[in-house]
Amino acid sequence: MLAEATNPIIRWEYLVDEWDRIETALVQHIQLVVLGVGLGLVVASVLAATALRFRWTTAPITTFTAFLYTIPSVALFGLLVPYTGVSTTTAVIPLVGYTLLVLVSSILAGFRSVPASVRDAAEGMGLSPARRMLTVELPLALPFIVTGIRVATVTTVGLVTVAAIIGEGGLGRLILDGLRRTFLTPMTVGASLSIMLALILDLALWSVGRALTPWTRHGRRARR
Amino acid sequence: MTIVAQAVRRDIGLFEWLFDADTWTGGNGILAAAGDTVRLCAAVVVTATLLAVPLGALLAHLRRGELAATWVVNVGRAIPTFAVAGLLVPISLRWGLGFEPWPVFIALTLLSVPPIFLTTFTAVSQVDPVVVDAARGMGFDGRSVLLEVESALALRVIFTGVRVAAVQVVATEPIRAFLGGGGLGGYLRDGLGQNNDTLVLGGAILVAALAAVTGVAFGALERIVVPRGVRRLRHQGNRPGSSDRSSDRGEHGQASFQPAGEGAVDPDGGLRLVGGGMR
């Protein structure tokens, strides 16, 4: 039995004494999330563009991303270790892979939600395909894409903690470190901070999405 | 922690390890570890189903709780399972309950309630009002409508929710080994700890295989559980749902949910279930 006095759920001095460690872990956590979602967005955009341009590729792309998503995260991190070692690459590859399903389907849903009449009107106004894509279709697809990014980000925050098992993993390392030493404070700090990080990032992206698409705030109650 | 590390040679080949009978049997064998995993996962899925299905069905039947449903999704998907389990371990230790299985059990239950609740809620609220009216006209009371009409028609979609949740739970359960517990994740943990690639690869393959088997098993179970009449509705493309709601279907054949208020503006459509937390 642990003595309450020596090993409380949280020892507040730890926050002050070990702040450097906490900060490093937090920064690494955010870096991995940004890297995972950022690269994921790049890959997903390419895949979605391919699916939109060549319709027959939609099914294989969707199936492939769905397959990636079903691989257990612990297994995928483990599978890569023999090949890419214990490195940031090993952590980032699965993170990117897991964002693809959500991101590709949100981009596709977004662009497919653009009414044909709007597309025709843009074409009638003489916009080139590239301009039509950037100035008309992309803004209309944005609410879907932002939602996809939010889901991907929150999921990635959770997955990064799992990456701690291969020695990466930001705040997850605090959790594991606490477990190894049966010292409760780092576990509590790491877990609480990653939950808070997920909620804060979700809220931040939601605000960004709202600011980018002011027209969705009122009206548009009619079904698509 | 009282976990006995796997005593495995470092230079053993993957096939040699996987095809050795000793690897599979005994107290430290794969079968025992897999059994451990399956038992915990089964307990989690049963608990989550017992919590989520009655609640979801009742709320949908009463046409209430759309806000609660939205809340469950948004909070549910924001919960990092590993972190929640990590947060519960200190509390569990403080209460003298040990490292496991309670923290992981609770975290996995939290992971699996949202998809089951949502599919149930969506499926029941999408049952064609004409059918419900017809049942009422035939003298069914509210209870019978819920139990014999709405639940029956919603069964297939509800089952999809349970399957999604079960696969997620099986895929996530290996974190337990890293939180001082047992189960299939132990091979990965020991492999990483001993720098033994064979154990890491073998463990990863076993975990992935069990998740895949779970998906297939639930597919088979669905054929047994869902009445033939309800299944036929799907084959005719004649889903039990009013036509103006049919756009609410997710892209991946899973039911999705759009709350009436915000839903018309909120483009979450097919995404919400897909992003239900992490594996």
Interface residues (C-beta under 8 A of the other chain):
Chain A: M1 L2 E4 I9 T62 A66 Y69 T70 I71 P72 S73 V74 A75 L76 G78 L79 V81 P82 Y98 L101 V102 S105 S106 L108 A109 G110 S113 P143 F144 T147 G148 V151 A152 V154 T155 V157 G158 L159 T161 V162 A164 I165 I166 L171 G172 I175 L176 G178 L179 T182 L184 M187 T188 G190 A191 S192 S194 I195 A198 L199 D202 T216 R220 R221 A222 R223 R224
Chain B: N74 R77 A78 I79 P80 T81 F82 A83 V84 G86 L87 V89 P90 I91 L93 R94 G96 V167 V170 A171 T172 P174 I175 F178 L179 G180 G185 L188 R189 G191 L192 D197 V200 L201 G203 A204 I205 V207 A208 A211 A212 G215 D244 S247 E251 H252 A264 V265 D266 P267 D268 G269 G270 L271 R272 V274 G275 G277 M278 R279
